[in-house]
Amino acid sequence: MTERNMKLALEEAKRVVDMIEADELSEEQKAAVISDSIANFNENVNPGWLEYRKSVSTDSAFVEWADKDSVFVDVYGNEFIDCLGGFGIYACGHNNPEIKKTVKAQLDRYCLHSQELVDPLRGYLAKILAMITPGDLQYSFFTNGGAEAIEMAMKLARLATGGRWYISTVNAFHGKSMGAISLGGKGSYREDFIPMIQQVQHVEYGNADATRAAVANLTAVGEKVAAIIVEPIQGEGGVIIPPDGYLKELRAIADEYGICLIFDEIQTGMGRTGTMWRADYEGVTPDIMTYGKASSGGVVPITGIIARPWTYEKSGIGTGSEGKMFDNPWILGSPTFGGNPLACAAFISTIKYMLEHDIPGQMKDKGDYYMKGLKKLQEKYPTVLKDIRGAGLLICMEFPEAEVGHEVTKGLFARKVMTAGTLVNAKTVRIEPPATQSYETIDKVLTALDEAIAEVKAAFKL
């Protein structure tokens, strides 16, 4: 980089820091934030993203600047009700003051760890997680993003079983790193990256017999399966809820063949579906479980896996094992920022807040309230709102075509309600707000939705 660019970079950094630290932006600064954001995304981030934004907003210049409770705010102070929830991040609300208080206290003590000394918060968090997760899940490994957690789950399953194959499901979503996208079940996300991990077989979601047949056939020809991986509810697939007993049957198959059962609870976990974990719904304990999204409290990102003891005993990662990997405790990985003190402080405080305020219970009760209102709208607009389904505050609306759903989201956004479609099933639009959203706000959302659907019905002549 040239000296001239260094000078300009310093000037630009100072300007942006001044805006971040300002108690209130001037009118000139507000205008600059909007114009700068458009230019920066087009020139330095991803020009296609602004085009995507137009699917929910007719104004691609909308800039998020602040947030609180269940709303976010633009640079001019306009408030928008959040029914997207950052794809599930804001279970405890936006800018939660109790969680931020904990993180600020840790920030004033120290921010990151030395990588060599014992960092106590990681240990405290792992202990508490073992207390609130199903069955004998015990050992945690902390990462930064959902796809990274999936990668760790895939690696641990191979170490634990010696297997090489994974059984995943059609329309699954597990992230977009190479390993995670190999497990994914949408062709358009995978095609450009083929070949990827080859030993993945996709079966119909919700069909335990299909899973059993896949495992049995691979075993019969001498191929060893490492794991069955499944979302207890397919989130990005359009909130697809499997039949009761599906998870229990997968547990039985995994036990029969001596393979790992992995539950991807990155979106469904931490109270989102009305229980602390969706695994609790059927009383099933997976061998490895991923978590994320709501784990951060909406403050500092943190994800990870938690596993049953046998997976570490087989792999030889745990102490006291005589396995071949005993001398390499970092065989899964060694993420520099995974389980850092700020993130662990956020996660611990989030668990505290969730248990004190019964976030899973709030998710269930408010989800039921939403569903009652949505059923009335479905009866009113059956040609537009084709289906509604959900658990807790993981809800989706299904429309005849993706274009219809996009127009509904635009109509909601025009009424200052933010939501978006799911990533794998374009015809479905999610409702995934914070559990802290009030019943009064839910009524406002339902009213706005009524008006938006009426407009779309007339426009499309449905």
Buried (B, 14 or more C-beta within 10 A) or exposed (E): EEEEEEEEEEEEEEEEEEBEEEEEBEEEBBEBBBEBBEEEBBEEEEEEEBEEBEBBBEEBEBBEBEBEBBBBBBBEEEBBBBBBBBBBBBBBBBBBEBBBEBBBEBBEEEEEBEEEEEBEBBEBBBEBBBEBBBEEBBBBBBBBBBBBBBBBBBBBBBBBBEBBBBBBBBBBBBBBBEBBBBBBBBEEBBEEEEEBBEBBBBBBBBBBEBBBEBBEEBBEEEBBBBBBBBBBBBBBBBBBBBEEEBBEBBBBBBEEBBBBBBBBBBBBBBBBBBBBBBBBBBEBBBBBBBBBBBBBBBBBBBBBBBBBEBBBBBBBBBEEBEBEBBEEEEBBEEBEBBBBBBBBBBBBBBBBBBBEBEBBBBBBBBBEBBBEBBEEBBEEBEEBBBBBBBBBBBBBBBBBEBBBBBBBBBBBBBBBBBBBBBBBBBBBBBBBBBBBBEEEBBEBBBEBBBBBBBBBBEEBEB
